[in-house]
């Protein structure tokens, strides 16, 4: 159960930190998911809880490879290794979203957006009491 919770949190995390140049103007940001992402927080669930590395007592890092490999680290220990796929411009009801799927399980999919080296992910479109998560790109 804890591994599933960790995976759910990891798959649906993302926050609002932007990258800047020294002069204060926004720097160029990549919309590619390839790279390392550090968990900032997750919000949701039936109780509307907020989970952070400080409140949970561990750090999570997601690594997305250019060859569609996915690795999830909990406090620098490998917790999960799988493949990922992205479906761009997925039509869901009245919305067009990008979907991230980790592994072969169709239920393990999340809508995601990348802005200013911040990854926002949510499964709330598919699960009414799901989680929204925030990750920041590790440079």
Kinemage of the C-alpha trace (Angstrom):
@kinemage 1
@onewidth
@group {chain A} dominant
@subgroup {mainchain}
@vectorlist {calphas} color= white
{ca unk a 1} P 0.000 0.000 0.000
{ca unk a 2} L 2.824 2.439 0.839
{ca unk a 3} L 4.513 1.710 -2.483
{ca unk a 4} L 1.237 2.462 -4.282
{ca unk a 5} L 0.797 5.692 -2.277
{ca unk a 6} L 4.373 6.710 -3.090
{ca unk a 7} L 3.798 5.976 -6.768
{ca unk a 8} L 0.535 7.910 -6.786
{ca unk a 9} L 2.154 10.881 -5.099
{ca unk a 10} L 5.172 10.677 -7.373
{ca unk a 11} L 3.105 10.443 -10.513
{ca unk a 12} L 0.917 13.403 -9.585
{ca unk a 13} L 3.329 15.943 -8.154
{ca unk a 14} L 4.349 19.450 -9.268
{ca unk a 15} L 4.917 23.122 -7.872
{ca unk a 16} L 5.426 26.761 -8.941
{ca unk a 17} L 9.059 27.702 -8.962
{ca unk a 18} L 10.416 29.455 -12.034
{ca unk a 19} L 13.948 29.690 -13.325
{ca unk a 20} L 15.520 33.111 -13.687
{ca unk a 21} L 18.664 34.720 -15.060
{ca unk a 22} L 20.802 36.835 -12.755
{ca unk a 23} L 19.180 40.003 -14.137
{ca unk a 24} L 15.768 38.783 -12.909
{ca unk a 25} L 14.193 38.154 -16.291
{ca unk a 26} L 12.749 34.704 -16.900
{ca unk a 27} L 15.149 32.276 -18.473
{ca unk a 28} L 14.362 29.837 -21.242
{ca unk a 29} L 12.419 26.843 -19.988
{ca unk a 30} L 12.127 23.421 -21.513
{ca unk a 31} L 8.778 21.731 -21.931
{ca unk a 32} L 10.491 18.346 -22.281
{ca unk a 33} L 9.878 15.920 -19.433
{ca unk a 34} L 13.305 14.321 -19.946
{ca unk a 35} L 15.490 14.869 -16.893
{ca unk a 36} L 15.404 14.750 -13.087
{ca unk a 37} L 12.469 16.164 -11.121
{ca unk a 38} L 12.394 16.829 -7.362
{ca unk a 39} L 9.078 16.517 -5.523
{ca unk a 40} L 7.807 19.718 -3.898
{ca unk a 41} L 4.288 18.857 -2.748
{ca unk a 42} L 1.070 16.967 -3.402
{ca unk a 43} L -2.417 18.157 -2.518
{ca unk a 44} L -5.682 16.215 -2.559
{ca unk a 45} L -7.272 13.025 -1.428
{ca unk a 46} L -10.600 12.647 0.287
{ca unk a 47} L -9.322 14.658 3.280
{ca unk a 48} L -7.778 17.428 1.159
{ca unk a 49} L -4.347 16.800 2.657
{ca unk a 50} L -1.063 18.416 1.675
{ca unk a 51} L 2.037 16.219 1.572
{ca unk a 52} L 5.578 17.566 1.326
{ca unk a 53} L 9.021 16.064 1.809
{ca unk a 54} L 9.099 17.639 5.289
{ca unk a 55} L 5.677 16.334 6.339
{ca unk a 56} L 6.264 12.841 4.947
{ca unk a 57} L 9.879 12.525 6.069
{ca unk a 58} L 11.320 11.590 2.682
{ca unk a 59} L 12.332 13.056 -0.672
{ca unk a 60} L 11.144 11.790 -4.038
{ca unk a 61} L 12.935 12.215 -7.331
{ca unk a 62} L 11.531 11.177 -10.682
{ca unk a 63} L 13.893 10.581 -13.605
{ca unk a 64} L 12.551 10.482 -17.150
{ca unk a 65} L 14.988 9.179 -19.759
{ca unk a 66} L 15.061 10.090 -23.441
{ca unk a 67} L 14.488 6.379 -24.153
{ca unk a 68} L 11.158 6.420 -22.244
{ca unk a 69} L 12.610 4.933 -19.077
{ca unk a 70} L 11.195 6.058 -15.742
{ca unk a 71} L 12.865 5.770 -12.345
{ca unk a 72} L 11.469 6.812 -8.993
{ca unk a 73} L 13.876 7.386 -6.116
{ca unk a 74} L 12.857 7.720 -2.481
{ca unk a 75} L 15.680 9.270 -0.441
{ca unk a 76} L 18.128 8.293 -3.222
{ca unk a 77} L 17.055 4.613 -3.185
{ca unk a 78} L 15.476 3.242 -6.344
{ca unk a 79} L 11.803 2.464 -5.569
{ca unk a 80} L 10.408 1.878 -9.046
{ca unk a 81} L 11.724 1.410 -12.547
{ca unk a 82} L 9.427 1.261 -15.556
{ca unk a 83} L 8.660 2.714 -18.961
{ca unk a 84} L 6.631 5.853 -19.553
{ca unk a 85} L 4.692 7.207 -22.485
{ca unk a 86} L 3.156 10.565 -23.286
{ca unk a 87} L -0.056 11.163 -25.193
{ca unk a 88} L -0.215 14.751 -26.469
{ca unk a 89} L -3.499 16.590 -27.099
{ca unk a 90} L -5.682 13.917 -25.506
{ca unk a 91} L -9.377 14.832 -25.722
{ca unk a 92} L -11.134 14.376 -22.377
{ca unk a 93} L -14.710 15.632 -22.213
{ca unk a 94} L -14.376 19.332 -23.124
{ca unk a 95} L -10.628 19.578 -22.457
{ca unk a 96} L -7.499 18.851 -24.444
{ca unk a 97} L -4.683 17.684 -22.165
{ca unk a 98} L -1.320 15.954 -22.256
{ca unk a 99} L -1.281 12.561 -20.541
{ca unk a 100} L 1.614 10.828 -18.827
{ca unk a 101} L 1.367 7.075 -18.371
{ca unk a 102} L 3.879 5.134 -16.275
{ca unk a 103} L 4.036 1.389 -16.863
{ca unk a 104} L 1.371 -0.676 -18.605
{ca unk a 105} L -1.462 -0.009 -16.167
{ca unk a 106} L -4.097 2.119 -17.905
{ca unk a 107} L -5.274 3.446 -14.539
{ca unk a 108} L -1.829 4.926 -13.847
{ca unk a 109} L -2.150 8.016 -15.999
{ca unk a 110} L -2.084 11.658 -15.160
{ca unk a 111} L -2.547 14.924 -16.964
{ca unk a 112} L 0.532 17.113 -16.799
{ca unk a 113} L 1.900 20.507 -17.727
{ca unk a 114} L 5.455 21.822 -17.664
{ca unk a 115} L 5.993 25.555 -17.126
{ca unk a 116} L 9.245 27.290 -16.252
{ca unk a 117} L 10.955 24.026 -15.253
{ca unk a 118} L 8.068 23.086 -12.983
{ca unk a 119} L 6.076 19.924 -13.576
{ca unk a 120} L 2.411 19.998 -12.552
{ca unk a 121} L 0.618 16.654 -12.548
{ca unk a 122} L -2.883 15.661 -11.536
{ca unk a 123} L -5.075 12.576 -11.656
{ca unk a 124} L -8.127 14.546 -10.542
{ca unk a 125} L -9.719 14.330 -13.995
{ca unk a 126} L -9.932 10.566 -13.583
{ca unk a 127} L -10.287 10.216 -9.783
{ca unk a 128} L -12.527 12.707 -7.987
{ca unk a 129} L -10.489 12.578 -4.771
{ca unk a 130} L -7.129 12.294 -6.509
{ca unk a 131} L -3.950 14.279 -6.048
{ca unk a 132} L -2.264 17.202 -7.768
{ca unk a 133} L 1.502 17.253 -7.420
{ca unk a 134} L 4.382 19.581 -8.146
{ca unk a 135} L 7.970 18.800 -9.088
{ca unk a 136} L 10.829 21.126 -10.022
{ca unk a 137} L 13.521 20.281 -12.538
{ca unk a 138} L 16.914 19.422 -11.026
{ca unk a 139} L 19.624 21.259 -12.924
